[in-house]
Amino acid sequence: MTNEQYTESLTLKEMKVEIGENIFGYVYPQGDIPTLDKVDKLLRKAGGKPKECDLKSYPNNSKGKAKPEFIITFNDDSSTIVVVECKKQNKYHATENKNKPNSYAVDGALYYAKFLKQEYNVIAIAISGTKKENIKVSAFHWPKNQESFTELEKSRDIILEPKNYIELIKGKKLQKSYSLDDIRNTAIDMHNYLREIKMSEKHKPIFIAGILIALEDDDFVKSYTSLTSYISVIQNIESAIGNVLSNSDIKSSRITYIKDAFKVLKENTKFKDIALGHHKSITWYVEQLELKIKPMMNYADSTIDALGVFYHEFIKYSGGDGKGLGIVLTPQHLTEFMAELANINKNSKVLDICCGSGSFLVTAMSKMFQSAKQHEVDDIRNKQLYGVEIDNDLYSLAIANMIMRKDGKSNIYYGDCFKEDIVKELKEKNINVGLINPPYSQSDKVELEFLEKLLDILVVGGIGVCVVPMSCAIGTKFKDVRERLLKKHSLKAVFSMPDDIFYPEGTVTCVMVWEAKNTHDINQEVFFGYFKEDGLVKRKQLGRIDYYDKWEGIQEKWLSLYRNRDVRAGYSIRKAVTNMDEWCAEAYMETDYSTLTEDDFINTVKNYVSYKFLNDK
């Protein structure tokens, strides 16, 4: 590769564009713009970049034609153009006077921009470096026919998708598609830097949630880059948190809890000594969350809980492990499958009584939006999604998550879902769908008791879907809870899930579907699915992913079997059961012996021995 090609490849990857036609517009390489005469003439006028040229000067003797790395145009905004200049080495990023366009990225980008701004509003982007972790990025906005430009300081050292530069200039919310790489890299960086300043494990999640909440305050978003001291940034974050949460009907005690985490930071001398705007300063965290994580949360078409995934990655690298902090993130494809089982639509009212960061509610909201008209969206946001969370830190993340996705109050309750005042208030909401992944192995409540409470809250005929350890469905340990459940509610289906669906956690799980407040008919057959293959595979550092794009087809097959109550060898069976029976397909299903191998037999014996050892102690 030539000197700049490494940087060019990185730029295209981070912008999520390709040479030629894109959904938003067109990317032209090396000044090759045969279809845009105006741009071509301006680049010829600019000529080859001189070694030295004052920013306000226009040379008369330039030869050839200017060849910026990329020119980018937009289908819906023909008056705006992006010009990108790349350099391989950081040391050639910019000069103080911006007067050496031939050798420096910023100087070159602005050199092109001063010609292009004669006909266009120009976004000039200078990029130097070949690796994401040490890349330098500067972006500028030079309006048409104006004498001066402004630097887009928030985007410093961050490559945005092209449309987001326009949104940034307009002060609008940025949106970007989900990227696990972006989430993981941002989480690792933040973890490493917060460790350097010795921020406690207790304050890390509140620090993240607090900034994201503050970023919902328009005044804070507009002003934080102009603040001149560390203390003033902290105070403005506290004020913004108070404004946003007060408008969302959050109790004052919860607001104080979040704000107090920032009061402690005022005394953190290591953090205080980092100059604002520096790579590790407090404003760096605000910029990273505003430009990298929040746009994924703003992406309207996504069912993914980007904040939950980010937090999960973040705590993976922190001193405590995820289980210690109460995080067992429900896999995204499982939340979507469970939402489909519940037949969620625009009229549903959805509840998760142990909501964590809000993954099920995010997925439900997106499903509801798909069938809703614009005037129905506000009701969905404000009146149809409810959660309960007892953990302080997860509660803070959940309200941040939901507030960022809606304009009204947050319907996330802080407290114990078994408390009568919370239960009473939720019953008054006429909720008809419940989705939960209850906490496992609690000392005071078993998983099925969370399900029991959920079903007790739902309206008659409401649908509750839960994912619980397989031990809840088999054996006699939980027979009494199962008996109580069947006396009050009706079991519709149980699905045996892939053994490693919660990888790296080792819990074998099942998904149950219940109809609330209709007594179970013991003569009515229950649908049991043996859904052990979801198509996902393990990949180093990525966990289980849909590498071969099999999940969509597999989910359709699973849902079709369930909705049609089909009995199919190796996949499903129907069986009438009582609380004393085993609630899993394996106990009743015919085996398709033609597909069995010796390895299958050995693994089954091993699994059975392991199960007996763990459950017969």
N, C-alpha and C positions, 0 to 999 in steps of 0.2 A: 504494500500500500504506500501511496505517497504521503508526505508529511501530514496533511490535513485529513486524510481519508478515515483514520481511526476516529477523529473527532466528529466527522460528518456522519459516520455510521452510528455513533452514540447519540448524536442529535436526532436523527431520524427515529431511532428506537424510543428515546424518551418523549419525543413529540407524538409518538404513535401515528406516524405518517409514512407514506412511501412516495418515491419519485413518481410523478405523473398525477393521475386523477385520484382524488380522495372524496369522501362523502361531503366534506365541508367546502372543498375547492380544489386547487391545483398546486403542486410543488414542482417548480422548475429548477434544474441544476445548472450551476456554472454559467449563469447569465444566458442560457439557451432558451429564448422566449420568442419563438417564431410567430405566435398568435397574438402577441400584445405589442403593437407598434409603438405605443406611447412609452412603454417601459423600455423597449429596445432602443429607442432614440435617446432616452435619458441616460441609459448605460453607455451608449456610444459617446454621448456628450461628456460623461465622467471620464471615459477612457481608462487606461491602465492606472492603477493607484500610484501616485508619486511617492518618493521616499519621505518627503516632508511637504506638508501643506497645512497652513493655518485653517482652523475649523471654519472661519468665516470667508475664506478665500476660495475662488473658483479658477483653477489653472486653465490657461488658454492653449497650452501645448501638449496636452495629454494625448498619447497615441493609443491606437487599438480600441478595445471595448472592455468596459468593466465586467468582471466575472465573479460576483459574489457566490458563495457556496450554494445558497438557495434563495429564490424569490418565491413567496407564497401568496396566493390570491384566494379570495373568498367568494363563493357563489352568491351569498346574500348581502354582500357589502363590497361593491366594486370600487368604492372610494378609498378603501384601506388596503395596504400592501405590507407584507413582512419581508425584510431583507436580513439574511443571516450570514455572518462572517465567522470563520473558524480558524483557530491556530492550535497546533499540536501541543505546544508547551505553555504552561501557566505564566512563565516569565514574559511572554509576549501578549499578555492580556490587554494592557492599557498603559499609555503614558499620562503624565499629569496634565499636559496641555492638549492631549488628544490630537496631535499634529503629525503623527507618523503612520499614515494609513497603510503603507505597504507592508509593514512589519508587525503591526499590533491589531488585535481583533476589534477592540472598541473603536480605535481610531479609524479602522477600515469600514466598520459598519456605519459609523456616523458620516464618513466620507460619502458612501453611497446614498445615505439617507438625505443629505443636503441637496442632492440632485433630484432624487425621487419625490421629495416633498413639494416640488414645483407643480406636481399633478396629483399627488396622493397624500392621504394621512399615512404616515410611515411608522411602523414598529420595527426598530433596528435592534437586532439581537447579536451580541458578541459572545462567543463560546471558546474557551481554551482548556486544553487538557484532554486526556484520552480515557480516563477512568472516572466512573460515576462518583466515587468517594472523594475525589480531589478536584473535580471540575470547577471552573470559574465561569459564571454567567452574568452578563449585564444586559439589561433591556431598556430601551428608550422609546418614548413616544414623541414624534415630531409632526405636529399637525400641518396640514397643507398650507403653504405660503406663509408660515410663521417663521420668525427669526430665531426662536429659541425652542429647545426641546426639554422634556422632563424625563428623569430616570425613574423607571418603575422599580423602586427600591425593594418592595416586598418580594419581588421575584428574583432577587439577587441570589446567584448560585443555585437556582432551581430552573429546570427546563419545563415549561408548561406546554400543554397542547395548544396549537395555534389559536383556536377560538377563545381560549381562556385569557389570552393577552387582551383581546377586545373587551371581554367581560370585566377584567381587572381595571382597565381604563375607565369603563362606565360605572364602576362601583357595584356591579351585579354579583350575584352568587356564582361561584365557579362550579362546574360539574365535570367529572371525569369518570371513565369506566373503572371498574374494580381491578386492582393490580396487587396480587399478593407480594410480588417483589418490592413494590413501593412501600407497602405496609411493613414488611419485614425489615427492610433497610432503614426506614425511619425509626422503627421501634428499637433496633439495635443501636443506632446512633444516640437516640435519646437516653436509652439505658446507660450506655457507656459514659455519656457526659454528666448525667445526674449522679452517677456513682462517683465521679471525680469531685463533685461539690458536696458529696456525702449527704445527699437528701435521703431521709429515712424511707423504708419500705412503706410505712403507713401513709406518708404524704405523696408518694409518687402518683398513685391513681387519682387522688383528689387534685393534684397539680394539673394533670392532663384534662380531667373532666372540667375543672374550673376554667381553664383557658378556652376550651370548646364552647362552654356556656357563654363566656365573655364575648366570644366572636359572633354571638347572635345579637349583640348590641351594636347598632350601626355607628353610633358616635365613637365607640371604642375602635371599631374597625378602621374608621377614617383617620383616627388621631394617634394610634399607638406608635407609628413609625416616627412621629414628630416629637415624641416625649424625650426629654433630655437627661433624665436620671432614673436609676434603678428603682428608687423608692416611688417615684411618680408612676412608673409602669405598674408596680404592685398595687398601688392605691387605685389606679384606673381599672385594673382587673377586678379588684374587690367591688368597686362601684358598679361596674358593668354586670357582674354576677348578681348583685343585689337588685339591679333594675330588671334583668331578665327573669329571675326567679320570682320576684314579687309580682310581676305581670302574669306569671304562670300559676299563681295560687299555691306556691310551695310554702310550707310552714316556716316561720321565722327561725325555728331551732335548726332546721335543715340548712337554711341559708347561712346561718352562723357557722355551722360545722364546716361547710365548704370554704367560706371566707377565712376562717381561722387558720386553715392550712397555709394561706398566703401571708397571714400575719407572722407566722413562724419564719417564713422566708426572708422577711425584712432583716432578720439578724444573721442570715447566712453570709458570712464575710466572703467566702470563696465565690459565691454567685454574684455578690454585690461588686466584687472587684473586676468582673469581666465587662469590658466596655460595651455599651449598647451598640447593636449592629454587628458585633463580633460573632464568629461562627458558633460560639457556645453561650452567648448571652441570653437573657430571658426573652428578648424580642425574637431571637432565632427560633425558639420553641413556638412562639405565637405564629411566626411566618410559616414554619414547617407544617403546623397543624392546619393553618388557614389554607395553604396552597396545595398540600399533598393529601391529607386525610379527610378534611371536611368536604372537598369536592366529590369524593366518593360517596359520602353520606347524602349529598345533595342530588345524586344521580337518580332521577325519578323512576327509571325503569328497572332498577336493581332491587332484588329481594334480599341482597346480602347485607348482613350486619357488619359493615366495615369497621365500626368502632369496636365491636365485640372482638373481631379478629385482630385488630390492632392491639387491643388491651391484652388479649391472650398471648400474642407474640411478645409484647412488652414485658409481661411478668415472667415469661419463660426465661428471659435473660437476667431477671432480677434475682436478688438473694433468696427470696422465698419462692417456692414452686407454686404452680397454678392451683393445686388442690388446697394448699395452705391458705390461699387468698380467696378460696371459694369459687374458683373458676373451673368448670368442666364445660367447655364450649360445645353446644350441640352442633354436629356437622351440618353445613348449610343444606346439603341435598336432603338430609333427614327432616329439617324444619319445613322444607318445601313439600316433601311427601306427606307429612302429617297435616299440613294446611290443606292439601288436596283431599285427604281422607275426611276432613271436617267439612268439605264442600263450602269453603269460605267464599262469600260474594259481597257485593257492595252493601247489603242490608245486614250483614253479620255484626254482632257485638262480641268482641274477642277478649278473653281474659287469660293471663298467665299469673298464677299466684306465687310463683318463685321465679321471677322473670330475669334475674341476673342483669346483664347489660341490655336486655330487650330484644334478643334475636327473634323469638317467635312473633313479637308484636311488629317488628320491622317487616318480616316476611308476610304477615297477615295484611299489613297496610298496603304493601305493594300488590298483593292479590286483589284486594278490594278496589284499588284504584283502576285496575284493568277493566272492570265492568262499570265504573262510575262515570257519570257526566261531571263537568267542571263544577256545577253548583252543588254537587253532592260531596265533593272532596273535603270541604271544611267540616261537615258533619262527621265524616269518617275520622278525621284527625282529632276532633274535639270531643266526640261523644261515643265513639265505637271501639276504642282500644283502652284496655285497663291492665294494670300490672301491680304486683305486690312484691316488695323486696325487703328483707330484714337486715342485710349487710350494708353498713354505711357506705362503703366505697362502691359497691356494685349499684346501690341506689343512686349515687351521684352520677355514675356512668349512664344508668338507664334514663334518668331525667335529661341528661345532656343529649342522649341519643334521640329521645322523643321530641324534646323541645326543638332540636335542629330540623326535625321533619314536619313541624306543624306550627301554626300561628297562635293557637289557643293555649289553654292550660294543660299542664302535664297531668295525666290521670294515673300516675305511678304513686302508689301508697307506700310510705315507709313504715315498716313494722312487721309483726308476726301475722301470717295469713290465717292463723287459728284464733286470733283475737276477735271477740264477738262484735266490737264496734266496727272493725273493718269488714267483717262478713256481712253485717247488717246493711252497711252502706252499699256494698257491692250487689247484694240481693235486690236492692231498689233500682238497679240499672237495667234489669231484664236482659242479662247477658245470655247468649244462646250458644256460644262456642268457647271451649276451654282447651288450651294447648299447654302442656307442661313437661319439663324434664326435672323431676323433683330431686333434691339433694339426696345422695346415696349414703347409707350407713350412718344415719344420725342416731344419737344416743336416746333421744326422747320420742321421735316419731319415725315410723317406717314409711317407705315410699308410697305404699298403697293408701296410707292415711292422708297424704297430700291429695291424691286422686279423689278420695272420699270427700274431702272438704271442697275440692273444686266442683264436683258433681252436685254437692249440696247447695252451692251458690247458683248454679245454672238454672234456667227456667225449665219447666216440664218439657221433655222432648229435646232439650239441648244436647249437643254432641261434645263429649270430652275425649280428647286424644292425648295419651301419655306415652312416654318411653321410660321403661323401668327395667331393673335387672331381671333376668330370666328367673331368678329365685323367687320372685313375687308370683310367678305363674305356675310353679311346680312345687311338689313336696307339701308337707303339712305345716310348715313353720308359720305361714300367714293364712291358714285356713279360716281363722275367726274373722279377719278383716275381709277376706273374700266372701264369707257368708253374709256379713253386714252389707257389702256392696250389692250382692245379688238380691237381697231383700228389698232394696230401695231403687236399684238401677238395673239397666239391661245391658249385658255384655254382647256386643255385636261382632267383634273380630279381635283376633290376636295374631300378630305377625312376628315370626322369629327373624331377627335381624342378623346381618353379617357379624361374625364373632369379633372382628377387629374394627367395627364401625366407629368406635371411639378411640382408635389408636392415637397416641401410645398407651392410653388407659386400657386395661385388660378386661373390663366388665362386659360380659355377654348379656345382651339386652333383647327385649321384645317391645313392640308397640301395641297398645290396646286401644280399641275404640268402644266407647260407651254411650248409651242414650240415658240421659238424666231423668230420674224420678218416675220411671216406668219399671215396675217390678219385673225381674227377669223370669221368663217362662222356661222352666227347666226342660220342657219338651221341645223348645225352639232350638234349632241347630245354630251353632256359632261357626263363623268362618275362620278357619285357621290357615295362615299362609306360611310357607317355608321359604322365606325370601333371604337366602344366604349369600346370593351373588348380586352385588349392586354395580359391578363393572369397574369400580374404583381400584386403583393399584397404589402401592407404596412407592414413593420416590424420595430419595435422600434430601433432607432439609425441607421437603414440601409436605410430608405426611401422606395421607391417602388422597389421591386426586383422580379426576375423571380424564385420565391421560388419553384414552382411546375414544372418548366421546360416546360412551355406551349408555350412560345413565339415563338420558332422556327416553330412549327406547325401552329400557328395562322398567323405568317408572310407569310408562304407559301400559306395559304388560301387567305389572303388579296391580295397578288401579283397575284395569279391565277385569282381571280375575276376581277382585274383591267386589266391584260394583255388579257384576253379573253372577256372583256367588258360584263361579265355575269350580268344579272339582277336576284337578289335573294331576296325574301321577308325578311325584317329585316336586310339586309346587303347592298344592292346596288340598284341603279336605273340609268337610262340614261335620260337626259333631255336637250333640246335645251334652252339656256338662253341668256339674254341680260344683260347689266350693271344694269338695274333696277330690275332684278330678284334676288331672294335669291340663293346664291351659296352653298347650303348644302343639303345633302340627306334628312334631316328631313322634308324639305318643300315639297317633292314630293314622298317620299317612301311609299309603302304600309306597313301598320303595321300588324305584325303577332299577332293578339289579343289572340291567344291561349296560348301565353307565358306570357301575362301581369298579374301582381299581383296588389293588392290594393296599395302596397308600390310604385310600378312603377308609378301609377297614381298620388299619392300624391307628389312624387319627381318631376315629370314632371311639375305639377302646381307650385310647389315651385321654380323650375328653371326658369319657364317662368316669374313669378312675379319678381324674382331677376333681370332677363335680362331686363324687361321693366323699372324697377326702375333705373338701371344703364345707360340705353341707351336713355331714354326719358327725361332726366333732361335738 
